[in-house]
Amino acid sequence: MTLPRSSINALRSNLDRALSAKDPAAIATAVDVPLRNTNVVGGPSGGNSSSTSGSVHREQLKVDGVDWSNVLNYLLDVHLAIASNDLASTYEAQSSLHSALNHNLSSTKGNWLIPGIHTVCRNTHQTAALADEYVNRNAGTRNDHKRLQSAVTLLQASYSKTLNDRVELRPNEPLSEEGSKKVGVLYIVNQLFSMYFQLNTLRPNE
């Protein structure tokens, strides 16, 4: 099962245009998903993983010689999981999207992808917490936080890729193909501290 062709074409077009223009705000919008405006309530299973078998979509997207197919396909998977009201699968697809964007961040010059990375970090955090809450509620448990823990690893990778950029950080410069990825560090650190706090308070006896 995949998204309707009209939805695929619309999401692909938005991502293609944003990446072709290297427009930071448009990229952030293109990789965002409607978590705050949806009634995602659970799902048919607690742990089916789309990441173990790859994306269910098979679209191709190259921009300026860079392959963005994985980013596009996992983005489509996230939208499909949301449409299916499946929180567990939404997180699995979101985590694969995050990993794919982390990979492409390493292969691009400049910091124009940073708003997209920030959007994906926020959504990975949110979908992990929601999926853990759903699984725990339905299993009658309290201490299954493996999705939030795996999300921490993804955000740590984003943190490392921004912090270790060798380009000198010049505060207040506009995002560009020459700017430093270090500009993205603070937002990711704030997300990570929020996640660490959640894990510590969710597991008071550990």
PLY file of the C-alpha trace (Angstrom):
ply
format ascii 1.0
element vertex 206
property float x
property float y
property float z
element edge 205
property int vertex1
property int vertex2
end_header
0.00 0.00 0.00
1.29 3.45 -0.94
-0.05 6.99 -0.93
-2.33 8.05 -3.78
-0.38 9.23 -6.83
-1.73 12.76 -6.44
-0.34 12.97 -2.89
3.01 11.52 -3.97
3.30 14.03 -6.81
2.46 16.95 -4.54
4.95 15.98 -1.83
7.65 15.20 -4.40
7.12 18.51 -6.18
7.33 20.49 -2.93
10.57 18.75 -1.92
12.09 19.03 -5.40
11.37 22.77 -5.65
12.71 23.46 -2.16
15.92 21.51 -2.71
16.50 22.94 -6.19
16.23 26.46 -4.80
18.21 25.54 -1.66
15.51 27.45 0.20
15.93 26.71 3.95
12.39 27.65 4.97
10.81 25.77 2.08
12.88 22.66 2.86
11.74 22.76 6.49
8.13 22.94 5.30
8.64 20.17 2.75
9.98 17.65 5.30
7.45 18.56 7.98
4.51 16.27 8.70
1.08 17.17 10.14
1.52 15.72 13.62
-0.05 18.68 15.34
-3.13 18.65 13.12
-3.94 14.97 12.94
-5.87 12.42 14.91
-3.15 9.78 14.95
-4.30 7.62 17.83
-2.48 4.33 17.66
-2.25 1.56 15.16
-2.88 -2.07 14.48
0.40 -3.16 16.03
2.91 -2.03 18.57
6.12 -2.48 16.72
6.07 -3.14 13.00
9.14 -1.46 11.59
9.19 0.02 8.13
12.94 0.54 8.50
13.70 -3.17 8.60
12.42 -3.80 5.08
12.98 -0.37 3.52
10.48 2.14 2.28
7.18 0.97 0.83
7.54 3.74 -1.77
9.94 3.50 -4.71
10.19 7.04 -6.06
13.36 8.55 -7.51
14.60 12.08 -6.88
17.93 13.62 -7.81
18.73 17.31 -7.42
22.01 18.76 -8.69
23.48 15.27 -8.87
22.59 14.41 -5.26
20.26 11.47 -4.63
17.35 12.45 -2.41
15.28 9.33 -3.12
15.54 7.92 0.40
14.51 11.24 1.94
11.50 11.43 -0.37
10.42 7.81 0.08
10.61 7.83 3.87
8.80 11.16 3.93
6.03 9.51 1.91
6.05 6.61 4.38
5.52 9.00 7.29
2.51 10.56 5.58
1.12 7.11 4.82
1.51 5.96 8.44
-0.25 9.11 9.67
-3.08 8.53 7.21
-3.32 4.97 8.57
-3.53 6.21 12.17
-0.50 4.10 13.12
1.76 5.75 15.70
4.31 2.95 15.86
4.79 2.92 12.09
4.80 6.71 12.02
7.82 6.72 14.33
9.62 4.00 12.37
9.16 5.89 9.10
10.12 9.18 10.76
13.30 7.64 12.17
14.23 6.40 8.69
13.54 9.86 7.26
15.76 11.36 9.95
18.59 8.93 9.19
18.34 9.66 5.45
18.46 13.42 6.01
21.41 13.04 8.39
23.22 11.18 5.60
22.53 13.91 3.05
23.53 16.64 5.50
27.03 15.16 5.52
27.29 15.34 1.74
26.07 18.92 1.27
28.06 22.11 1.62
26.82 24.98 3.73
24.03 25.19 6.28
20.92 25.60 4.13
19.63 22.19 5.29
19.68 23.16 8.98
16.01 24.24 9.24
15.04 20.91 7.68
17.21 19.04 10.18
15.60 20.99 13.03
12.12 20.12 11.77
13.01 16.45 11.48
14.62 16.43 14.96
11.45 17.89 16.49
9.21 15.40 14.71
11.42 12.43 15.58
11.25 13.45 19.25
7.49 13.91 19.14
6.65 10.72 17.23
8.91 8.63 19.49
7.24 9.92 22.65
3.74 9.41 21.21
4.53 5.89 19.98
5.99 4.86 23.36
2.94 6.24 25.15
0.62 4.31 22.85
2.54 1.03 23.16
2.76 1.30 26.95
-0.93 2.12 27.27
-1.99 -0.85 25.18
0.47 -3.28 26.78
-0.35 -2.13 30.30
3.30 -1.23 30.92
5.14 1.92 31.89
8.80 1.34 31.07
8.99 0.68 27.33
10.80 3.76 26.05
12.89 2.17 23.34
11.59 4.51 20.63
12.54 7.61 22.58
15.92 6.03 23.34
16.51 5.28 19.65
15.40 8.81 18.78
18.11 10.14 21.09
20.68 8.32 18.96
19.36 9.97 15.79
19.49 13.44 17.33
22.97 12.75 18.67
24.05 11.98 15.10
22.54 15.29 13.93
24.35 17.05 16.76
27.67 15.48 15.81
27.31 16.41 12.13
26.61 20.04 12.98
29.12 20.46 15.80
32.00 18.90 13.83
31.59 21.04 10.74
34.99 22.57 9.96
33.57 25.76 8.51
33.95 28.71 10.86
30.72 29.86 12.46
29.88 33.48 11.68
26.94 34.54 13.87
23.96 36.25 12.26
24.95 35.37 8.71
22.10 34.14 6.50
21.92 30.43 5.77
23.82 29.63 2.59
25.99 27.19 0.66
29.04 28.59 2.45
27.76 28.85 6.03
28.71 26.68 8.99
26.48 23.82 10.09
27.42 24.74 13.68
24.53 27.19 13.56
22.24 24.19 14.08
23.81 22.95 17.32
21.83 24.86 19.97
18.36 23.78 18.81
19.41 20.12 18.69
20.98 20.35 22.16
17.71 21.76 23.52
15.76 18.87 22.00
18.23 16.35 23.41
18.04 17.79 26.93
14.26 17.62 26.76
14.50 13.96 25.75
17.03 13.16 28.49
14.68 14.78 31.00
11.75 12.72 29.72
13.70 9.49 29.99
14.91 10.26 33.50
11.48 11.21 34.77
9.81 8.31 32.97
12.20 5.86 34.66
12.53 7.16 38.26
13.69 3.82 39.66
16.54 3.28 37.21
0 1
1 2
2 3
3 4
4 5
5 6
6 7
7 8
8 9
9 10
10 11
11 12
12 13
13 14
14 15
15 16
16 17
17 18
18 19
19 20
20 21
21 22
22 23
23 24
24 25
25 26
26 27
27 28
28 29
29 30
30 31
31 32
32 33
33 34
34 35
35 36
36 37
37 38
38 39
39 40
40 41
41 42
42 43
43 44
44 45
45 46
46 47
47 48
48 49
49 50
50 51
51 52
52 53
53 54
54 55
55 56
56 57
57 58
58 59
59 60
60 61
61 62
62 63
63 64
64 65
65 66
66 67
67 68
68 69
69 70
70 71
71 72
72 73
73 74
74 75
75 76
76 77
77 78
78 79
79 80
80 81
81 82
82 83
83 84
84 85
85 86
86 87
87 88
88 89
89 90
90 91
91 92
92 93
93 94
94 95
95 96
96 97
97 98
98 99
99 100
100 101
101 102
102 103
103 104
104 105
105 106
106 107
107 108
108 109
109 110
110 111
111 112
112 113
113 114
114 115
115 116
116 117
117 118
118 119
119 120
120 121
121 122
122 123
123 124
124 125
125 126
126 127
127 128
128 129
129 130
130 131
131 132
132 133
133 134
134 135
135 136
136 137
137 138
138 139
139 140
140 141
141 142
142 143
143 144
144 145
145 146
146 147
147 148
148 149
149 150
150 151
151 152
152 153
153 154
154 155
155 156
156 157
157 158
158 159
159 160
160 161
161 162
162 163
163 164
164 165
165 166
166 167
167 168
168 169
169 170
170 171
171 172
172 173
173 174
174 175
175 176
176 177
177 178
178 179
179 180
180 181
181 182
182 183
183 184
184 185
185 186
186 187
187 188
188 189
189 190
190 191
191 192
192 193
193 194
194 195
195 196
196 197
197 198
198 199
199 200
200 201
201 202
202 203
203 204
204 205
